Amino acid sequence: MKRVLTLVAASVLTINTASAAFSLDSRYVDNDNDLVADIPTDKSKLKDPSTLIFAYTPVEDPAVYADVWSGFLEHMEKVTGKKVKFFPVQSNAAQIEAMRAGRLHVAGFNTGSNPLAVACAGFRPFTMMAAKDGSFGYEMEIITYPNSGIDSPSDIKGKKLAFTSQTSNSGFKAPSAILKADFDLVAERDFEPVFSGKHDNSILGVAHKDYPAAAVANSVLKRMISRDVVNESQIKSIYKSQTFPTTGYGVANNLTPELQAKIKEAFFTFNWEGSKLQKEFSKEGQFLPITFKSEWEVIRKIDTANGVSYTCK
């Protein structure tokens, strides 16, 4: 796994650094150089809504997570004194656009879409889920089904590989960089890429033999197996990456500083014991403070290696 990181990092160094390549949309400023949008100093640009809208990254069916997050959102209501509503987004693009348009205030953006949300929507991530010992993250796995004839990533050549969406780290960005660096496999040239839209679609597609292989986040795979959505015997893993940061949670930059502080307080004072979040995310036990500049450095490097640019429309 370390060899992959070295190759990715080397391609970054030829164009200076990932941090240097990353920039915010012109509507935002970053005077403290932490790579996220500053809170506006003009009070007329600040918002203090009576109802906060929260959205969790659409890695699976949003209906599942409306209930999973209900207890946490009740806690946020108590801490902030605001009503909090769950917004069931259907795509990463829709989630980013909602925050950019001012319709989304608090959110968990998946690993790959975090940089785009930061650059184009003024997203200020400050935490992620972690185990009680402080460990965090997930791995990208390339999966197939037993007896598919695919035993290693090299065997994907000439076949189809399911990605999720182009904004997903584990569902597109990381596997694209790794397959090119370690296996000299490039989409369109060496295999046919197809896009399922979400990780659960890719996993179900492989389990039901609709896709010969797929690149997914193993955190989603583990949760689907634990809920008996798929059976472990239906899936065979042929590649497992290094550990990546998981979903980053944060706020829109134009909320008042006082409200942003209260939202942070809600995350860091949440009691996991016996909660629906603990039941769903069984390996997690806290919200750990993070910074986009530090924890997402490897993701920005992968983006640079893939030639990704952050275009805000």
C-alpha positions as CSV (number, residue, x, y, z in Angstrom):
1,M,0.0,0.0,0.0
2,K,2.9,2.4,0.8
3,R,4.2,2.0,-2.7
4,V,0.9,3.4,-4.1
5,L,1.1,6.4,-1.9
6,T,4.7,7.1,-3.0
7,L,3.7,6.9,-6.7
8,V,0.8,9.2,-6.2
9,A,2.8,11.7,-4.1
10,A,5.6,11.7,-6.7
11,S,3.2,12.8,-9.4
12,V,2.0,15.6,-7.2
13,L,5.5,16.8,-6.6
14,T,6.1,17.5,-10.2
15,I,3.5,20.3,-10.0
16,N,4.6,21.5,-6.5
17,T,2.1,20.4,-3.8
18,A,-1.5,19.4,-3.6
19,S,-2.1,22.3,-1.2
20,A,-0.8,24.8,-3.7
21,A,-3.1,23.4,-6.4
22,F,-6.1,23.7,-4.3
23,S,-8.0,26.9,-4.2
24,L,-11.4,28.2,-3.2
25,D,-14.1,29.7,-5.4
26,S,-13.8,33.5,-5.8
27,R,-16.8,34.1,-3.5
28,Y,-14.8,32.9,-0.5
29,V,-11.7,34.2,1.2
30,D,-9.0,32.3,3.2
31,N,-7.0,34.9,5.1
32,D,-5.7,32.4,7.7
33,N,-4.5,29.9,5.0
34,D,-6.2,26.9,6.5
35,L,-7.7,26.0,3.0
36,V,-11.3,26.5,4.1
37,A,-13.6,29.6,3.6
38,D,-13.4,32.2,6.4
39,I,-16.5,33.2,8.3
40,P,-17.6,36.5,6.7
41,T,-16.7,39.6,8.7
42,D,-19.6,41.5,7.1
43,K,-22.5,40.8,9.5
44,S,-25.0,41.4,6.7
45,K,-23.7,38.2,5.1
46,L,-24.1,36.0,8.2
47,K,-27.1,33.7,8.7
48,D,-28.9,32.6,11.9
49,P,-31.7,30.3,10.6
50,S,-34.5,29.2,12.9
51,T,-34.3,25.7,11.4
52,L,-31.1,23.9,10.6
53,I,-31.0,21.6,7.7
54,F,-28.7,18.5,8.0
55,A,-27.7,16.1,5.3
56,Y,-25.6,12.9,5.5
57,T,-23.6,11.8,2.5
58,P,-25.7,9.7,0.1
59,V,-23.6,6.5,0.2
60,E,-26.7,4.4,0.7
61,D,-30.5,4.8,0.8
62,P,-31.1,8.1,2.6
63,A,-34.3,6.7,4.1
64,V,-32.1,4.3,6.2
65,Y,-30.2,7.2,7.7
66,A,-33.0,9.6,8.5
67,D,-33.8,7.2,11.5
68,V,-30.1,6.5,12.3
69,W,-29.4,10.2,12.8
70,S,-32.7,11.1,14.6
71,G,-31.3,10.9,18.1
72,F,-28.3,13.0,17.2
73,L,-30.4,15.6,15.6
74,E,-32.6,15.8,18.7
75,H,-29.4,16.4,20.7
76,M,-28.4,19.2,18.3
77,E,-31.8,20.8,18.8
78,K,-31.2,20.9,22.5
79,V,-27.7,22.4,22.2
80,T,-28.4,25.0,19.5
81,G,-32.0,25.9,20.5
82,K,-32.9,25.4,16.8
83,K,-35.2,23.0,15.0
84,V,-33.1,20.5,12.9
85,K,-34.4,18.7,9.9
86,F,-32.9,15.8,8.0
87,F,-32.5,16.4,4.3
88,P,-32.4,13.1,2.3
89,V,-30.1,14.0,-0.6
90,Q,-29.8,11.6,-3.5
91,S,-26.4,12.6,-4.9
92,N,-23.1,14.3,-3.9
93,A,-23.7,17.0,-6.5
94,A,-27.2,17.8,-5.1
95,Q,-25.7,18.0,-1.6
96,I,-22.9,20.4,-2.7
97,E,-25.4,22.5,-4.6
98,A,-27.8,22.7,-1.6
99,M,-25.0,24.1,0.6
100,R,-23.8,26.5,-2.1
101,A,-27.3,27.8,-2.5
102,G,-27.8,28.3,1.2
103,R,-30.4,25.5,1.6
104,L,-28.1,23.2,3.7
105,H,-26.4,24.3,6.9
106,V,-24.8,21.2,8.5
107,A,-23.6,18.2,6.7
108,G,-21.4,15.1,6.4
109,F,-19.7,15.1,3.0
110,N,-18.0,11.9,1.9
111,T,-14.3,11.7,1.6
112,G,-14.0,12.4,-2.1
113,S,-16.6,15.2,-2.3
114,N,-15.1,17.1,0.7
115,P,-12.6,19.1,-1.4
116,L,-15.3,20.1,-3.9
117,A,-17.7,21.1,-1.0
118,V,-14.9,23.1,0.6
119,A,-13.9,24.8,-2.6
120,C,-17.3,25.5,-4.1
121,A,-19.8,25.5,-1.2
122,G,-18.0,27.2,1.6
123,F,-18.0,24.0,3.6
124,R,-16.0,24.1,6.9
125,P,-15.3,20.5,8.1
126,F,-14.2,20.1,11.7
127,T,-14.9,16.5,12.7
128,M,-15.2,12.9,11.7
129,M,-16.3,9.7,13.4
130,A,-13.6,7.7,15.1
131,A,-13.2,4.7,17.5
132,K,-12.8,5.3,21.2
133,D,-9.0,4.8,20.8
134,G,-8.8,7.6,18.2
135,S,-8.4,5.4,15.2
136,F,-10.5,6.3,12.1
137,G,-11.0,5.7,8.4
138,Y,-11.9,3.1,5.9
139,E,-10.3,1.4,3.0
140,M,-11.1,1.2,-0.7
141,E,-11.7,-2.3,-1.8
142,I,-12.1,-3.7,-5.3
143,I,-14.6,-6.5,-5.1
144,T,-15.9,-9.2,-7.3
145,Y,-18.1,-12.3,-6.8
146,P,-16.7,-15.9,-6.3
147,N,-15.8,-17.7,-9.6
148,S,-16.0,-14.5,-11.6
149,G,-12.6,-15.3,-13.1
150,I,-11.2,-12.1,-11.5
151,D,-8.6,-12.9,-8.9
152,S,-6.5,-9.7,-9.0
153,P,-6.9,-6.1,-10.3
154,S,-4.9,-7.2,-13.4
155,D,-7.8,-9.5,-14.4
156,I,-10.1,-6.5,-14.8
157,K,-8.4,-5.7,-18.1
158,G,-11.0,-6.0,-20.9
159,K,-13.9,-6.2,-18.5
160,K,-16.3,-3.8,-16.8
161,L,-15.5,-2.1,-13.5
162,A,-18.2,-0.3,-11.5
163,F,-17.4,3.1,-10.0
164,T,-19.9,5.0,-7.9
165,S,-19.6,8.7,-8.9
166,Q,-16.7,10.9,-10.0
167,T,-16.8,12.8,-6.7
168,S,-16.2,9.7,-4.6
169,N,-12.8,8.9,-3.3
170,S,-13.1,5.2,-2.8
171,G,-15.7,4.9,-5.5
172,F,-13.6,6.5,-8.2
173,K,-10.7,8.8,-7.4
174,A,-8.5,6.4,-5.4
175,P,-9.1,3.3,-7.5
176,S,-8.4,5.3,-10.7
177,A,-5.0,6.5,-9.3
178,I,-4.1,3.1,-7.8
179,L,-5.0,1.1,-10.9
180,K,-2.9,3.4,-13.1
181,A,0.1,3.6,-10.7
182,D,0.3,-0.1,-9.7
183,F,-1.4,-2.0,-12.5
184,D,-1.1,0.2,-15.6
185,L,-4.8,0.0,-16.0
186,V,-6.6,3.1,-17.4
187,A,-10.4,3.5,-17.8
188,E,-11.7,3.4,-21.4
189,R,-8.2,2.2,-22.6
190,D,-8.0,-1.0,-20.6
191,F,-11.4,-1.6,-19.1
192,E,-15.0,-0.3,-19.4
193,P,-16.0,2.0,-16.5
194,V,-19.7,2.1,-15.5
195,F,-21.2,4.3,-12.8
196,S,-23.7,2.9,-10.3
197,G,-24.4,6.2,-8.5
198,K,-23.9,4.9,-5.0
199,H,-21.8,2.3,-3.0
200,D,-24.8,0.2,-2.1
201,N,-25.7,0.0,-5.8
202,S,-22.2,-1.2,-6.7
203,I,-22.2,-3.8,-3.9
204,L,-25.6,-5.1,-4.8
205,G,-24.6,-5.2,-8.4
206,V,-21.6,-7.4,-7.7
207,A,-23.5,-9.6,-5.3
208,H,-26.2,-10.2,-8.0
209,K,-23.5,-10.6,-10.7
210,D,-24.7,-7.5,-12.6
211,Y,-21.1,-6.1,-12.4
212,P,-18.0,-8.3,-12.6
213,A,-16.1,-6.0,-10.3
214,A,-16.6,-2.7,-8.4
215,A,-14.5,-0.2,-6.3
216,V,-16.2,0.6,-3.0
217,A,-15.7,1.8,0.5
218,N,-15.4,-1.2,2.8
219,S,-17.2,0.7,5.6
220,V,-20.3,0.6,3.5
221,L,-19.8,-3.0,2.6
222,K,-19.3,-4.0,6.3
223,R,-22.6,-2.2,7.3
224,M,-24.5,-3.9,4.5
225,I,-23.2,-7.3,5.5
226,S,-24.1,-6.6,9.2
227,R,-27.7,-5.7,8.2
228,D,-27.9,-8.9,6.0
229,V,-28.5,-6.8,2.9
230,V,-25.8,-8.9,1.2
231,N,-24.1,-12.1,2.3
232,E,-20.4,-12.2,2.8
233,S,-20.3,-15.4,0.6
234,Q,-21.5,-13.3,-2.3
235,I,-18.5,-11.0,-2.3
236,K,-14.7,-11.6,-2.9
237,S,-12.2,-8.8,-2.3
238,I,-9.2,-8.6,-4.6
239,Y,-7.6,-5.4,-3.4
240,K,-7.6,-3.4,-0.2
241,S,-6.0,0.1,-0.1
242,Q,-4.4,2.1,2.6
243,T,-6.7,3.7,5.2
244,F,-8.4,7.0,4.2
245,P,-10.3,9.6,6.3
246,T,-14.0,8.9,6.4
247,T,-17.0,11.3,6.1
248,G,-16.1,14.8,7.3
249,Y,-18.8,16.8,9.2
250,G,-19.0,20.5,9.2
251,V,-21.0,23.7,8.6
252,A,-21.6,26.3,5.9
253,N,-19.2,29.2,6.4
254,N,-21.8,31.9,6.5
255,L,-23.6,30.8,9.7
256,T,-22.9,33.1,12.6
257,P,-19.8,32.3,14.7
258,E,-22.0,31.7,17.7
259,L,-24.2,29.2,15.9
260,Q,-21.1,27.4,14.4
261,A,-19.7,27.1,17.9
262,K,-23.0,25.6,19.2
263,I,-23.1,23.1,16.3
264,K,-19.6,22.0,17.1
265,E,-20.6,21.7,20.7
266,A,-23.5,19.4,19.7
267,F,-21.1,17.0,17.9
268,F,-18.5,16.9,20.7
269,T,-21.0,16.5,23.5
270,F,-23.1,13.7,21.9
271,N,-23.4,10.6,24.0
272,W,-22.8,7.6,21.8
273,E,-23.7,4.9,24.3
274,G,-26.9,3.1,23.3
275,S,-27.5,5.5,20.4
276,K,-28.7,4.6,17.0
277,L,-25.5,6.0,15.6
278,Q,-23.5,3.6,17.7
279,K,-25.7,0.7,16.5
280,E,-25.2,1.6,12.9
281,F,-21.6,2.7,13.1
282,S,-20.6,0.0,15.5
283,K,-16.8,0.6,15.4
284,E,-17.1,4.3,16.2
285,G,-17.5,5.9,19.6
286,Q,-16.8,9.6,19.2
287,F,-16.6,12.6,17.0
288,L,-12.9,13.5,16.6
289,P,-11.7,17.0,15.8
290,I,-10.0,17.3,12.4
291,T,-8.8,19.9,9.9
292,F,-9.3,19.8,6.2
293,K,-5.7,21.0,5.7
294,S,-4.2,18.0,7.5
295,E,-6.5,15.0,7.3
296,W,-7.5,15.6,3.7
297,E,-4.0,16.1,2.4
298,V,-3.8,12.6,0.9
299,I,-7.1,13.1,-0.8
300,R,-6.0,16.4,-2.4
301,K,-2.9,14.5,-3.6
302,I,-5.0,11.8,-5.2
303,D,-7.1,14.5,-6.9
304,T,-4.0,16.1,-8.3
305,A,-2.6,12.8,-9.5
306,N,-5.9,12.3,-11.3
307,G,-5.8,15.8,-12.8
308,V,-8.9,16.8,-10.9
309,S,-9.9,20.5,-10.9
310,Y,-12.5,22.1,-8.8
311,T,-14.8,23.9,-11.1
312,C,-17.6,25.8,-9.4
313,K,-20.6,26.7,-11.6
